[in-house]
Amino acid sequence: MLRLLFAAVLLLVSSVAFAEVIVYEIYEISKIGNKLIAKGKREYSVADVKVHPYERGGRKIAEKLIELEQGYRVGARIFFEKELTGFGLLAKHADRDFSWEWYNKEQGTRFRKLQGGTAVEVNVTGRPSTEELVEVRFLDDTDLRFIAGGGRDDTHKIVIKAGSVFRFR
């Protein structure tokens, strides 16, 4: 009985140790200002990441998303490349929403957001033949904007707080 209890506690502690955390604020954007929709802290594991693989022009791509709350999701489109020199993060509420926040390689594992200039550190896997983005660690509070409903202007943003982690694998 004691062994069973010990094993259960060990399993619980190890599962908590591997949980990642995203601290966020979700806003609706308008010409008169931003309206806070929700804010919180999402603890998750890679089992919570929803993967949507597809091909475009013979190239394999995977959209990987983490749900925050109320259907709002954040993540990335993962391309399998010889060397990761840039990548796009995204935020969305509905599948038809558009978001694309581009990051360029700055040095080593540090990437900088093209619009806004915030920085992240990344981990990749699959070397030496290809590199796949598997983790993004936010060094600054970062806006991930999106357009809902097919418009032209940003309608929402999800602010990801410094220290948050997107882990895809």
TABELGI-V14776 format. One record per residue. RES is the residue in one letter. OMEGA is omega as a letter, one per 40 degrees, with the letter a starting at -180 (999 if undefined). Layout:
# TABELGI-V14776
{{RES | OMEGA} {RES | OMEGA}}
This chain:
# TABELGI-V14776
{{M | i} {L | i} {R | i} {L | i} {L | i} {F | i} {A | i} {A | i} {V | i} {L | i} {L | i} {L | a} {V | a} {S | i} {S | i} {V | a} {A | a} {F | i} {A | i} {E | a} {V | i} {I | i} {V | a} {Y | i} {E | a} {I | a} {Y | i} {E | a} {I | i} {S | a} {K | a} {I | i} {G | a} {N | i} {K | i} {L | i} {I | a} {A | i} {K | a} {G | i} {K | a} {R | i} {E | a} {Y | i} {S | a} {V | i} {A | i} {D | a} {V | i} {K | a} {V | i} {H | a} {P | i} {Y | i} {E | i} {R | a} {G | a} {G | a} {R | i} {K | a} {I | i} {A | i} {E | a} {K | a} {L | i} {I | i} {E | i} {L | i} {E | i} {Q | i} {G | i} {Y | a} {R | i} {V | i} {G | a} {A | i} {R | a} {I | i} {F | i} {F | a} {E | i} {K | i} {E | i} {L | i} {T | i} {G | i} {F | i} {G | i} {L | a} {L | i} {A | i} {K | i} {H | i} {A | a} {D | a} {R | a} {D | a} {F | i} {S | i} {W | i} {E | a} {W | i} {Y | i} {N | i} {K | i} {E | i} {Q | i} {G | a} {T | a} {R | i} {F | a} {R | a} {K | a} {L | i} {Q | i} {G | i} {G | a} {T | a} {A | i} {V | i} {E | a} {V | i} {N | i} {V | i} {T | i} {G | a} {R | e} {P | a} {S | i} {T | i} {E | i} {E | i} {L | a} {V | a} {E | i} {V | i} {R | a} {F | i} {L | a} {D | i} {D | a} {T | i} {D | i} {L | a} {R | i} {F | i} {I | i} {A | i} {G | i} {G | i} {G | a} {R | a} {D | i} {D | i} {T | a} {H | i} {K | i} {I | i} {V | i} {I | a} {K | i} {A | a} {G | i} {S | a} {V | i} {F | i} {R | a} {F | a} {R | 999}}
